[in-house]
């Protein structure tokens, strides 16, 4: 069992009350988890200490070559006061998949889970309970060697910070407008698209700003080679309901393997719906939108949960999905996923992990 030293803050911050609108990712709790890695010694000095700025050399490798991995998951408080995390095993597994791709040393799964549980347990008073809120958990690893040559670092910091959050999009559950990007690309197969790392997100910024200027919330990426096949939205994976079938792009190395994506696939299958994980071309989507076969579109993500899409824009055409409102299946998925997360719907899949 990981031995974690606890240094309690002497200056606790006020915990936001239910009147606080909780914008995504702006408030951080009193403590953070930190563990160091040194080549030859492995991961060491696990501690939970006051949330505070950290000190790094300006030459630290993460600043120059972006060797870093991050994750995102959430904790919830149930009506009867239990604390639940949703599928942390999947985030831990993905974190180590990303670590391998990024030449970052893996974190022992059990230690990772102990660190998550212990920090959430200490900070449980920060878990908001108002509808649509949760405690967002952000684990990350950074390369810390002071060195300007290009190679994997020999030292790292693994940290976990916590943030009480509301909806990721200001729209909440109201449908978002999505811009299908045909100029910039996010990732290519063989690159780092399926790893959760900052580089994939900085690659998205120019297109995101272009989309924002046009009144769109997010960018839907096409494949980096032919710019023909749908990939993902960047902050979420994407699903389509076409003629009664649930369709989502198959994982291909450049798409992030989302935990909520997997959850949607598993839930839809359990409801007896036909589900296809396959290539989806933008032409197929255009055609389905034009003929009315495109019944629903939604995004899935930890931060975004289930986010209905009301409009898609491709080149100069704008397609309204259904009546532009929340689709029936999107609503059912949202209610079921959040119901399981909050302990209101029976967790027959064993997805939730209680923090005691
Ligand atoms: C998440 O959904 O947890 C993510 O990491 C996406 C991020 C852009 C907020």
Boltz pocket constraint, residues with backbone or C-beta under 6 A from the ligand:
constraints:
  - pocket:
      binder: B
      contacts: [[A, 71], [A, 72], [A, 73], [A, 234], [A, 235], [A, 236], [A, 301], [A, 302], [A, 303], [A, 304]]
      max_distance: 6.0
